[in-house]
Amino acid sequence: MGCDMVVARGRATADSRTLFGLNLARPAGEGQRLCRTAGREFSPGEKVHTQYVEIPQARQTFTALGWQPDAWWGYAQGVNEYGVALGCAVLGNQWACPEPGLTGGDLVRLALERAPTARKAVDVIGGLVERHGQSAPPGNVPPPGHDNSFLIADAAEAFALETAGRHWVCQEIEEVRAAGNVTLIRQDWDHISRGLASAAIAQGLWPADGSKIDFAGTLSVFPTGQVSGLRRWGRATLLLEQQNGHVEMSFLRRLLSDHYEGTHFEVDPRRRSPGPVPLCRHGQGPGGCLTTASTIVQLGGSRPQRPILWYTFGPPCDHVYFPLFLEGDLPPAYTLGSRDGAALAFWQGLSRIDQMPWANPRRWEQLRDDLGRLQGRLDQEAEEFAEEAQGHAADVPRRATALMEHHLELFEAALGDLALPGRKAGEFRSELASYFI
């Protein structure tokens, strides 16, 4: 699973709000969906069935919203009702667990459902890794490891956490940080799992001289990460540091849409290229993986508001970030993936956007202009809703549901007018579905 994650804490942003961003790369054509799980109480002794193993259920879970690739139990990324944002990326470290364990997606979902703060999410993930170990879907990760890096944030704190087998290290984030498919934490960790250092010493991987263990230098099998992982991390880190203290939403969207612009590595998104894999992927790289989802979460600020989640259903450079709210019911098209007839037109319309740069470059530029204007409207309406919703809790779920449905209709109308000239916007679903069948 390819993934690039960034966080800018309030002291690094223009409006004091923490911003969490993530690009998720998955195989083209894979079924995916947004999934919202409502918090609830459970009886003592109840179990939860994760991807491969059964573990004890928590007595109380919290409402969480996450992105769920086809056939996953867990989430690749998500946020919960307390404003904890979390994502994971695959690593390949030593000390792989021989028996089935928890996947990175399992750990993301379990932490979102059990942790009211970012610091508690670190404790949840660390404890689960130590007790149950880690595993991964067959074929997704090269041997020897099925490990993960996590970026975790709330309005007050942020952490980077990396794992190896049943062990982990964690680093507190002061201002900005990028993470992804490369092991980065060396001797600069702030917290470490019990027994990690002694196990490394016992296996001859680290000297018994009292020095602080170098996690990445000792346990990483892929020093440059997977699929240009180190280069992507370096690019994201450079852009974040250049803007440190002035990071805002528009900048973070540009960062997640980056194709190495202005460098000799620059990738033209309208050309399929075997070159370096950029932060915003359009089918480059092994297996034809592309950015199938991008998310930005706004947390806290000088005037605390509800978390605002922004999702794209594809490469962010040519898609719209839809504002989502945990209080409302998601539009069915978002939650049904590409397998249900009711959502067919929406998902195939998204597919057409991905194909347009090569099929019709002129229309692609027109579409980008249209979607840019639509994005401005979505941004304004989302901010107005978040402001007005303060102190009106009883009516928020209904209004949030209506607003998300309204935004989907605006998108379908804009795309329908472009893809099928002469057709009424209301005919978008049936006409576009017929085109693809």
C-alpha positions as CSV (number, residue, x, y, z in Angstrom):
1,M,0.0,0.0,0.0
2,G,1.6,3.2,-1.1
3,C,0.9,6.2,1.1
4,D,2.3,9.7,1.8
5,M,1.3,11.5,5.0
6,V,1.9,15.0,6.2
7,V,1.0,17.0,9.3
8,A,1.4,20.7,10.3
9,R,0.6,21.5,13.8
10,G,-1.1,24.8,14.8
11,R,2.1,26.6,15.4
12,A,3.1,25.9,11.8
13,T,-0.1,27.0,10.1
14,A,-1.5,30.3,9.1
15,D,-4.7,30.0,11.2
16,S,-3.5,28.0,14.2
17,R,-5.5,24.9,13.0
18,T,-3.6,21.6,12.8
19,L,-3.7,20.2,9.2
20,F,-3.4,16.5,8.5
21,G,-3.0,15.3,4.9
22,L,-2.7,11.9,3.2
23,N,-2.5,10.4,-0.3
24,L,-3.4,6.8,-0.6
25,A,-2.2,4.7,-3.6
26,R,-3.9,1.5,-4.5
27,P,-4.2,-0.7,-7.6
28,A,-6.3,0.8,-10.4
29,G,-9.8,-0.6,-10.5
30,E,-9.9,-1.8,-6.9
31,G,-13.2,-1.4,-5.2
32,Q,-13.2,1.1,-2.4
33,R,-15.6,3.1,-0.2
34,L,-15.9,5.5,2.7
35,C,-17.1,3.8,5.8
36,R,-18.6,5.3,9.0
37,T,-18.8,3.2,12.1
38,A,-21.0,4.6,14.9
39,G,-19.6,4.4,18.5
40,R,-21.3,2.1,20.9
41,E,-21.0,0.2,24.1
42,F,-20.1,-3.5,24.3
43,S,-20.6,-6.2,26.9
44,P,-17.6,-7.6,28.9
45,G,-15.9,-10.5,27.0
46,E,-17.1,-9.6,23.5
47,K,-14.7,-10.1,20.7
48,V,-14.0,-8.2,17.4
49,H,-13.1,-10.0,14.2
50,T,-10.4,-8.1,12.4
51,Q,-8.9,-9.0,9.0
52,Y,-7.2,-12.2,10.2
53,V,-7.5,-12.5,14.0
54,E,-10.1,-12.2,16.7
55,I,-9.2,-9.9,19.7
56,P,-11.0,-8.6,22.7
57,Q,-13.4,-5.7,22.0
58,A,-13.3,-2.5,23.9
59,R,-16.1,-1.7,26.3
60,Q,-16.8,1.6,24.5
61,T,-16.0,2.6,20.9
62,F,-16.1,6.0,19.2
63,T,-17.6,7.1,15.9
64,A,-15.0,6.9,13.1
65,L,-15.0,7.7,9.4
66,G,-12.4,6.0,7.2
67,W,-11.4,4.9,3.7
68,Q,-11.8,1.2,3.2
69,P,-10.2,-0.7,0.2
70,D,-12.2,-3.6,-1.1
71,A,-12.2,-6.7,1.3
72,W,-10.6,-4.8,4.1
73,W,-12.0,-4.8,7.7
74,G,-9.7,-1.9,8.7
75,Y,-9.2,1.6,7.4
76,A,-6.3,3.0,5.4
77,Q,-6.9,6.4,6.9
78,G,-9.6,8.2,8.9
79,V,-10.7,10.5,11.7
80,N,-12.9,10.0,14.8
81,E,-15.5,12.1,16.6
82,Y,-12.9,13.5,19.0
83,G,-10.8,14.9,16.1
84,V,-8.1,12.2,16.1
85,A,-6.7,11.9,12.5
86,L,-4.7,8.8,11.6
87,G,-3.2,7.0,8.6
88,C,-0.7,4.3,7.8
89,A,1.8,3.3,5.2
90,V,3.5,-0.1,4.6
91,L,7.1,-0.7,5.7
92,G,9.3,-3.7,5.2
93,N,11.4,-4.2,8.4
94,Q,13.1,-7.1,10.1
95,W,11.4,-9.3,12.7
96,A,8.3,-10.3,10.7
97,C,5.7,-12.2,12.7
98,P,5.3,-15.8,11.4
99,E,1.7,-16.1,12.6
100,P,-1.4,-14.1,11.5
101,G,-1.7,-10.7,13.2
102,L,-3.2,-7.3,12.8
103,T,-2.8,-5.3,9.5
104,G,-2.0,-1.6,9.3
105,G,-5.6,-1.0,8.4
106,D,-6.8,-2.9,11.4
107,L,-4.6,-0.8,13.7
108,V,-5.9,2.4,12.1
109,R,-9.5,1.5,12.7
110,L,-9.0,0.1,16.2
111,A,-7.1,3.2,17.3
112,L,-9.8,5.5,15.9
113,E,-12.5,3.6,17.6
114,R,-10.7,3.4,21.0
115,A,-8.6,6.6,21.3
116,P,-10.0,10.1,22.3
117,T,-6.6,11.7,21.8
118,A,-3.5,11.3,19.6
119,R,-1.4,10.3,22.6
120,K,-3.9,7.6,23.5
121,A,-3.9,6.4,19.9
122,V,-0.1,5.8,20.2
123,D,-0.8,3.7,23.4
124,V,-3.5,1.7,21.6
125,I,-1.4,0.9,18.5
126,G,1.7,0.1,20.6
127,G,-0.2,-2.2,22.9
128,L,-2.0,-4.0,20.1
129,V,1.3,-4.5,18.1
130,E,3.0,-5.9,21.2
131,R,0.2,-8.3,22.0
132,H,-0.9,-9.5,18.5
133,G,1.9,-8.7,16.1
134,Q,1.3,-7.6,12.5
135,S,0.3,-9.2,9.2
136,A,-0.6,-8.0,5.7
137,P,-2.8,-9.1,2.8
138,P,-1.0,-11.6,0.6
139,G,0.9,-10.1,-2.3
140,N,0.7,-6.5,-1.0
141,V,4.1,-6.3,0.6
142,P,7.5,-7.8,-0.3
143,P,9.2,-9.9,2.3
144,P,10.4,-9.9,5.0
145,G,8.1,-7.6,6.9
146,H,4.5,-6.6,7.2
147,D,5.2,-3.5,9.2
148,N,3.8,0.0,9.2
149,S,4.4,3.7,9.8
150,F,1.7,5.8,11.3
151,L,1.1,9.5,11.5
152,I,-1.3,10.5,14.3
153,A,-2.6,14.0,15.1
154,D,-5.3,15.8,17.1
155,A,-5.7,19.6,17.7
156,A,-3.1,19.5,20.5
157,E,-0.4,16.9,19.6
158,A,1.0,14.8,16.8
159,F,3.2,11.7,16.6
160,A,5.1,9.5,14.1
161,L,5.1,5.8,15.0
162,E,7.0,3.0,13.2
163,T,6.8,-0.7,13.8
164,A,8.9,-3.9,13.3
165,G,7.2,-7.2,14.2
166,R,5.9,-6.8,17.8
167,H,8.0,-3.7,18.4
168,W,7.7,0.0,17.8
169,V,9.2,3.5,18.3
170,C,7.4,6.8,18.5
171,Q,8.5,10.4,17.9
172,E,6.6,13.5,19.0
173,I,6.1,16.1,16.3
174,E,6.7,19.8,17.2
175,E,5.8,21.6,13.9
176,V,5.7,19.8,10.6
177,R,6.4,16.2,9.5
178,A,6.1,13.9,6.5
179,A,5.9,10.1,6.6
180,G,5.3,7.2,4.1
181,N,6.8,4.0,2.8
182,V,10.2,4.5,4.3
183,T,11.5,3.9,7.9
184,L,12.8,7.2,9.2
185,I,13.1,7.2,13.0
186,R,16.7,6.6,14.0
187,Q,18.0,7.5,17.4
188,D,15.6,10.5,17.7
189,W,12.7,8.5,19.1
190,D,10.9,9.7,22.2
191,H,9.2,6.4,23.2
192,I,10.1,2.8,22.5
193,S,8.4,-0.6,23.1
194,R,9.4,-2.8,26.0
195,G,12.2,-5.2,25.1
196,L,13.1,-3.8,21.7
197,A,16.6,-2.7,22.6
198,S,17.4,-5.9,24.5
199,A,16.1,-8.1,21.6
200,A,18.3,-6.2,19.1
201,I,21.3,-6.6,21.4
202,A,20.6,-10.3,21.9
203,Q,20.5,-10.9,18.1
204,G,23.8,-9.0,17.6
205,L,22.1,-6.1,15.8
206,W,23.1,-3.4,18.3
207,P,26.1,-3.2,20.7
208,A,25.5,-3.5,24.4
209,D,27.2,-0.2,25.2
210,G,24.3,1.7,26.6
211,S,23.8,3.8,23.5
212,K,20.3,4.6,22.1
213,I,19.3,2.1,19.5
214,D,19.1,3.3,15.9
215,F,15.7,1.9,14.9
216,A,15.8,2.6,11.1
217,G,19.5,1.8,10.8
218,T,19.1,-1.5,12.6
219,L,15.8,-2.9,11.5
220,S,15.0,-1.3,8.1
221,V,15.5,-3.7,5.1
222,F,14.7,-1.0,2.5
223,P,16.8,2.1,3.3
224,T,15.3,4.1,0.5
225,G,11.8,2.8,1.1
226,Q,9.4,1.3,-1.5
227,V,8.5,2.9,-4.8
228,S,10.6,6.1,-4.5
229,G,9.6,6.3,-0.8
230,L,12.6,8.3,0.4
231,R,12.4,10.7,-2.5
232,R,8.7,11.4,-1.9
233,W,9.4,11.9,1.8
234,G,12.2,14.3,1.0
235,R,10.1,16.3,-1.4
236,A,7.2,16.6,1.0
237,T,9.5,17.6,3.9
238,L,11.2,20.3,1.8
239,L,7.9,21.8,0.8
240,L,6.6,21.7,4.4
241,E,9.7,23.4,5.8
242,Q,9.7,26.1,3.1
243,Q,6.2,27.0,4.2
244,N,6.6,26.3,8.0
245,G,4.6,28.9,9.9
246,H,2.4,29.8,7.0
247,V,0.9,26.4,6.0
248,E,-2.7,26.7,4.9
249,M,-5.3,24.5,3.1
250,S,-4.5,25.7,-0.4
251,F,-0.8,24.9,0.1
252,L,-1.4,21.5,1.5
253,R,-3.6,20.7,-1.5
254,R,-0.8,21.8,-3.8
255,L,1.7,19.6,-1.9
256,L,-0.5,16.5,-2.2
257,S,-0.9,17.3,-5.9
258,D,2.8,17.6,-6.5
259,H,4.6,16.0,-9.5
260,Y,8.1,17.3,-8.7
261,E,7.2,20.6,-10.4
262,G,10.2,22.9,-11.0
263,T,12.7,20.0,-10.8
264,H,14.4,17.8,-13.4
265,F,12.3,14.9,-12.0
266,E,9.0,16.6,-13.0
267,V,6.4,14.2,-14.1
268,D,3.7,15.2,-16.6
269,P,0.4,13.7,-15.3
270,R,-0.9,13.6,-18.9
271,R,1.9,11.1,-19.8
272,R,2.4,7.7,-18.5
273,S,6.0,7.6,-17.3
274,P,8.3,5.0,-15.8
275,G,10.2,7.7,-14.0
276,P,10.2,8.7,-10.3
277,V,6.9,8.1,-8.5
278,P,5.5,11.5,-7.4
279,L,3.3,12.4,-4.4
280,C,0.3,12.6,-6.8
281,R,0.2,9.4,-8.8
282,H,-1.5,8.8,-12.1
283,G,-0.8,5.1,-12.6
284,Q,3.0,5.2,-12.5
285,G,5.0,2.6,-10.7
286,P,4.8,-1.2,-10.1
287,G,1.3,-2.7,-10.5
288,G,-0.2,0.5,-12.0
289,C,-1.0,1.9,-8.6
290,L,-2.5,5.4,-8.5
291,T,-3.7,7.8,-5.9
292,T,-7.2,6.6,-5.3
293,A,-7.9,8.9,-2.3
294,S,-6.6,12.0,-0.8
295,T,-7.7,13.5,2.5
296,I,-7.1,16.6,4.5
297,V,-8.4,17.1,8.0
298,Q,-8.7,20.5,9.8
299,L,-8.4,20.3,13.6
300,G,-8.8,22.9,16.3
301,G,-7.7,26.4,15.9
302,S,-8.0,29.7,17.9
303,R,-11.8,29.3,17.5
304,P,-12.3,25.5,17.9
305,Q,-14.8,24.0,15.4
306,R,-15.9,20.6,14.5
307,P,-13.3,18.7,12.4
308,I,-13.7,19.3,8.7
309,L,-12.7,16.3,6.5
310,W,-11.9,16.8,2.9
311,Y,-11.8,13.8,0.5
312,T,-10.9,13.3,-3.1
313,F,-11.8,10.1,-4.9
314,G,-8.7,10.0,-7.0
315,P,-5.5,12.0,-7.8
316,P,-6.0,15.4,-6.0
317,C,-4.5,17.5,-8.9
318,D,-7.6,16.9,-11.0
319,H,-10.4,16.0,-8.5
320,V,-12.5,17.9,-6.0
321,Y,-12.0,17.7,-2.2
322,F,-15.5,17.0,-0.9
323,P,-16.1,18.3,2.7
324,L,-17.4,15.5,5.0
325,F,-18.9,15.7,8.5
326,L,-19.1,12.7,11.0
327,E,-22.4,14.0,12.3
328,G,-24.3,13.3,9.1
329,D,-25.1,10.3,7.0
330,L,-22.7,9.9,4.0
331,P,-24.3,9.9,0.5
332,P,-24.8,6.3,-0.6
333,A,-22.5,6.8,-3.6
334,Y,-19.6,7.3,-1.2
335,T,-20.2,4.2,0.8
336,L,-21.1,1.7,-1.8
337,G,-17.9,1.7,-3.9
338,S,-18.1,0.7,-7.5
339,R,-20.0,-2.5,-7.1
340,D,-23.5,-1.3,-6.6
341,G,-25.8,0.1,-9.4
342,A,-26.9,3.0,-7.3
343,A,-23.3,4.3,-7.2
344,L,-22.2,3.2,-10.7
345,A,-22.4,6.6,-12.4
346,F,-20.5,8.4,-9.7
347,W,-17.6,6.0,-9.6
348,Q,-17.4,5.6,-13.4
349,G,-17.6,9.4,-13.8
350,L,-14.5,9.6,-11.5
351,S,-12.9,7.0,-13.7
352,R,-13.5,9.1,-16.7
353,I,-11.8,12.1,-15.1
354,D,-8.7,9.9,-14.7
355,Q,-8.8,8.9,-18.4
356,M,-9.5,12.4,-19.7
357,P,-5.9,13.8,-19.7
358,W,-4.9,11.2,-22.3
359,A,-8.2,11.0,-24.2
360,N,-8.9,14.7,-24.5
361,P,-6.4,17.2,-23.1
362,R,-8.5,20.2,-24.1
363,R,-11.5,19.0,-22.2
364,W,-9.3,18.0,-19.3
365,E,-8.1,21.7,-18.9
366,Q,-11.7,22.8,-19.2
367,L,-12.7,20.3,-16.5
368,R,-9.9,21.5,-14.2
369,D,-11.2,25.1,-14.5
370,D,-14.8,24.0,-13.8
371,L,-13.8,21.9,-10.8
372,G,-11.6,24.7,-9.5
373,R,-14.6,27.0,-9.4
374,L,-16.7,24.2,-7.8
375,Q,-14.0,23.7,-5.1
376,G,-14.2,27.3,-4.1
377,R,-17.9,27.0,-3.6
378,L,-17.6,23.8,-1.6
379,D,-14.9,25.4,0.6
380,Q,-17.1,28.4,1.4
381,E,-20.2,26.4,2.2
382,A,-18.3,24.0,4.4
383,E,-16.7,26.8,6.4
384,E,-20.1,28.6,6.8
385,F,-21.6,25.3,8.0
386,A,-18.9,24.7,10.5
387,E,-19.2,28.2,11.9
388,E,-23.0,28.2,12.0
389,A,-23.2,24.6,13.5
390,Q,-21.5,25.8,16.8
391,G,-24.2,25.7,19.5
392,H,-26.9,24.1,17.3
393,A,-26.1,20.4,18.0
394,A,-29.7,19.1,17.7
395,D,-30.0,20.1,14.0
396,V,-26.4,19.4,12.9
397,P,-26.9,15.8,11.7
398,R,-29.8,16.7,9.4
399,R,-28.0,19.7,8.0
400,A,-24.7,17.9,7.6
401,T,-26.4,15.1,5.6
402,A,-28.2,17.6,3.4
403,L,-25.0,19.6,2.7
404,M,-23.1,16.5,1.6
405,E,-25.8,15.4,-0.7
406,H,-26.0,18.9,-2.2
407,H,-22.3,18.9,-2.9
408,L,-22.5,15.5,-4.6
409,E,-25.3,16.9,-6.9
410,L,-23.2,19.9,-7.7
411,F,-20.3,17.7,-8.7
412,E,-22.4,15.4,-10.8
413,A,-24.0,18.3,-12.6
414,A,-20.6,19.9,-13.4
415,L,-19.1,16.6,-14.7
416,G,-22.3,15.6,-16.6
417,D,-22.4,18.9,-18.5
418,L,-18.8,18.4,-19.6
419,A,-18.7,14.7,-20.3
420,L,-22.1,14.6,-22.2
421,P,-22.7,17.9,-23.9
422,G,-26.4,18.6,-24.7
423,R,-27.6,16.4,-21.9
424,K,-29.5,17.7,-18.9
425,A,-27.6,17.5,-15.6
426,G,-30.3,15.3,-14.1
427,E,-29.6,12.6,-16.8
428,F,-26.0,12.2,-15.6
429,R,-26.4,8.9,-13.8
430,S,-28.2,6.9,-16.4
431,E,-26.4,8.4,-19.4
432,L,-22.9,8.0,-18.0
433,A,-23.7,4.4,-16.8
434,S,-24.8,3.5,-20.3
435,Y,-21.6,5.0,-21.8
436,F,-19.4,2.7,-19.8
437,I,-21.4,-0.6,-20.0
